Amino acid sequence: MAKKPENLSFEQSLTELETIVAHLEQGEVSLDDALKQFERGIKLVRQSQAKLEQAQQKVSILLNEDDAELTSFTVESE
């Protein structure tokens, strides 16, 4: 049985979505199965959007903490 979308990581959700899309694009799926997969995909998308919004809020909070000024970061070559 597949995991519930809320129990998957963001990356796992994307991987499953890619699999669903590829399977549906092949066109060899019964209507009932296609609808079930589409429903699963919608649930995965909604859960992924919620996770992205949470991450965005965390970043926003971190950027606003103590009104710290951000400075440019450059990577030194090895």
N, C-alpha and C positions, 0 to 999 in steps of 0.2 A: 504494500500500500504506500502511496506517495505521501511524503511529509506535508503537513499543513504549510501554506505559504509563510505564515508568521514564524515558523520554526526554521526556515531556510535563511542562509546568509544572502546578502545582496547578490554576490557572485553566483551562488547556486541558483537563485531565481533567474538571473540572466541566462545561464546555461540551459536551464529547463525551457525558458521562453524560446531560445534559439532552436531547440529540438522540436518544440511544438510547431513553430513556424515552418521549419523545414519539412516536417511530416505533413502539415496541411498543404503546403505548396506542391507536394507530389501529386495531390489530387486523387489518391487511391484510398480515400478514407470514406467510410459510410457517413451519411448525414448525422446519425445519432452520435457516432464517435467524434465527428468534427465538432459538433455542438459541445460535447463534453470537454474536448481539448480547448475549444475557444473559451469556455467558461473558466477552465483552469488557468488559461493564459490571462484572462481579465483579472482574476484573483491575484495572480503573481505580479501583474503590472501595478495594481493598487497597493499591494504590500510593499513593492519596491519603491513606489513614489513616496509612501509614508516614511520609509527608511531614509530616503534622500532628504526629505524635509527635516527629519530629526537631525541628520548630519549637518544640514545647512544651519539649523538653529544653534547647534553646538559650536560651529565655527563662528557664527555671529556673536555668540556669548563670549567666546574666547578672544575675539578681536576687540570687543568692547570692555574687557576686564581691565580695571584700573586705568583706563584710557591710555594704555601703553602705546607708545609710538612704534610703528613697525619700520624696520630698515630693510634695505635690499639685501638679498642673499646671493652670493656668487660662489660657485663651486670651483675650488682650486684644482688644477690639473695634477695628475699623479706623476 
